[in-house]
């Protein structure tokens, strides 16, 4: 689903980096809302509507729809790792960041900053409420916890989001690849636990996610798994994986 069409001049779909810079630089006292979204992520459809309503309610606000994967340079410059994500600026100054489909937090942030006289109040950080990740046992070392998580089932996918609502394109693609091949697997959302996220990078010597684990050992990320599918190694791995 494409981002909602602009209904007013203050809701704009960004077409490229030059367009983006021109919009931001036109008025450095103006508050801007950057909506990083993707057409495959269901929560983005809901939040695109929220952004459209906020643009209507706050005509002085500049709301920019940025398709994260199509505008990868812009997304990387703001350290966007999952969608939906929102960044609120005044000119080029960061006022707030909001991760996830948290409409109340976004509405509150825009109400606070868009109506505030220049200079804006001190930046405030917002994060979306999220269910607690699997917790460590009392006194359990991180390494032991990681090993436990990596062996919770025969095949474990450490990803951004969950299979129903993946929060990055790579996670979405590897979930689809596993599902299409009938692979039974469990998942862990690394966005919900920074200790696990950073710990796995070090333990597996693999800096990115998703990470696919089979029999407690790292197989790799999306590119590695796709290559294994193409050359037949993946089917062999699934057939010889220990019960």
N, C-alpha and C positions, 0 to 999 in steps of 0.2 A: 504494500500500500504506500503510495507516494505521500510525502508530507502534504498537509492541508494547504490548499492554494491560498495565497495571500489575499485577504479581504480588505486590506488598507495599506497605505504606503509605508507603514512602519513594520510590516511583516514581510521579510525578503528571503528568498532562497538564494544562497550563495552559489555562484557558478564556478569560481576559481579563486586562487589566492589573491590575485590583483584586485578582483572585485571585493573580496573580503576586507583587504587593507583600506581600500578607498572608502568603504562604508564606515569602518571604525574611525578613520582619520577625519571624516567630514565634520565632526563635532566632538571634541575631546571632553566636553562637559556632559555629554549625553550618556545615560545608562543603557547598556546593551545586554541582551540575553542571547547567549549562544546555545542553540539546541542541537546537540550532536545525536543523530538518529540513524537508523538503518531500516530499509524497507522490509527486511525479513524478521525483525524483532517485534513481536506483537505488542509489548508494552509501549513501544515508540508511537504506535498509532493513537493510543489513548493520550499520551503526553503531547503529541502534535496538536491535538484538539485543545488541550489545556493552554499550550503556548499561544494558539490563535485567540483564545478568549482573553488571555492576559494582554495581548497586543491591542485588542479592542478596548479593554478596560483602562489601559495606560497609554494614551496616544503619544506621550512624550518618550516612551520606551522604544528602542530599536530592537526588534526580535529577528534573529537570523537563524534560519534553518540550515544546518550544515550536515550533509550526508557523510557520515564519518569515513566510510571506506572509499567513497568517490573523491573526497577531499582529504586524503590521508596526510598530506603535509600539514594542513591546518590542525587536524586531530592530534598529530604527533606533537605539534608545538604547544598544545595545551595538555599533554600527557593523558589523552583520552584512551582508556584501556577497555571500556565497556560502554554499551549503549542501553538505555538512554543515559546521557550525562549532560549536565547544564553548567555553564560558566556565566557569571554575571560580572560585567565590567563597567567602569566609568572611564570612558576614553580607552586607555590601555592599562588601567589599574584594576587589579583583581579585587572584587568585592566579596564574592562567594562562589563556592562550588557545591553542586548537589549531584549525587550519584543515584541512579535508579529512578523508577517511576513513582516518585514521591511528590504527588500533586500538592498536598498541604504545605510541605516545606518550600516548594518552589513558589507557591502563591504568597506565602509569608515573606520570603526573601524579596520578591519583587515589590510587594507592598512597602517593605521597609526601605528599600534602596531607590526605587523609581520615584517615590514621593519625597525623598530626602533632599533638602537644599544642598547645593555644592558649597564646601566639600562634604562628601558623604561620611557617614559614621564609620567608625573602625570596622574593618572587614569582619564578618562573622561566618563561621564555617557550618555548613549543614550537611548531614549525611542521612541517607534513607534508613529507616528502621529495617532490620533484617533478622531472620530467625537465627538463633545461636548455632554456631558450627559445633561439630562433635568436640566435646571437651576432653582434655587429658585426664587420666586417672590421677589421684592424689600423689604428688611427688614423681609423676612419670616424666622421665627425661624426654626432650623433644625428639631425639633420634629414635627412641623406642616407640614413641607415638607415631612417627612417620612410618616406621616399619609396620606397625599395626594397621594403619590406614591403607598402606600399599598391599596388604594381604587380606583385607576384609572380605574380598571375593577373588575369584580367579583372575578376572579382568577388572581393572579399576581405571577410571578416567578422571584425572584431575583437570578441571575445566573452569571457565568463567561462566557462572550461572549454572543452570541445570538443563537437562534434556528438553524440558517443556519451554523454557525461556532462556536460551543461551544468550550470553551478553558479549560475544565477539564472533566474528565470522568464522574464524578458525575452529572455535568450539562447535559452532553450528554444523560445519562441514564434517567434522570427525564423528559427531553424534550420528549424522545421517549415514555416514559410511558404515559405522558399526551396526546400525539398525537395519540397513539394507541387506547386510550379510547375516542377519539373525544372531549376532553375537550378544550373549547375556553379559551385562556389565553393570557395575555400580559406579557412582560418581561422587566427587567431592568438589564443592564450590570454593576455589581458592580465594575468591574475592571476600569471603566471609572470615578468613583467618590468615592474618599476615605472618604469623609464626610458621604455619604450614607452607605458605607460599614461598617465603624466603628459605625455609629449611629444605624444601624439595629441590630448589635451584642448586643448593650446595651439595646435598646428598647425591643427587643424580647427575651433577655437573652438566645441567641443562638449563639455560637461562630463561626459556620462554614456556608458555602454556598455550594449548593443552599438552599434558603429558599422559601417554598411555602406558599402563603398567600391566604386565602379564606375569603371573606366578611370582609376584614380588619384585620383578626386575623391569627397568625402563625399556620400553620398545622405542619410543621417540615421540615426536610431534606429528602434526598433520602431514607434512611433506614426506617424512620417513614412512608413515603408514600408507600413504598413497602409492609410494614407490614399491612397497612390499606387496600391495594389492596387485599392481600391474605385473610384477615379475613372479607372482605365485607364492612368494614367501609367507604372505599373511595367512593364506589358507592353510599352508603347512603348519604355521605356528599355532593356529587355532585348533588344528587336528591333533597336534602333539602336546598341547599345553596340559600340564598336570591337573588332575581332577582335584 
